[in-house]
Amino acid sequence: MFQILCWGMRNMKRYQLLPITSPSVEFEIGGAVVQSPIIKNTKKNPNFSQALLFLDTVSSSPCHESSAIIGRYCEILIVYCSDL
């Protein structure tokens, strides 16, 4: 079981000359997929309405291992724990 904490999206660049105003994030780990809620308007509120996502899949990593992904536009913390 993975817990994914995704705060929000900031400073989105244009895509094919159009502004990105309603993004979401999709995670795939071990063939399982989970998608964040869509942010309605990043200019008014760049945070996700539901920051904590759960992904139920098998991992060969030990329990309680975490990885922080800090990208250009988003900050994400992924924690694996088989005890959840």
C-alpha positions, 0 to 999 in steps of 0.5 A, a space after each residue: 500500500 502506498 500513501 501519496 501526499 500531493 499538495 498542489 500545482 504551481 507555475 504551470 507553463 503553457 501547453 500547445 500555446 494554451 494555459 493550463 488552468 485545471 490540472 491533475 496528476 496520475 500515478 502508476 506504481 506496479 501497474 496500479 493507477 490512481 489519479 488526483 482530483 482536478 484542480 478547478 482553477 490554479 490561479 485562485 487555489 493551486 492546491 488539490 482538494 484531496 491531498 492524500 491518495 492511496 494506491 494498493 499494489 505490491 512493492 519489493 521495497 521495505 516498509 516505511 520507505 519514502 521518496 519525495 518528488 519535487 518537480 518544477 510544478 508540483 511537490 509529492 511525497 510517496 510513502 510505502 507501508 504494507 501495514 496500512 
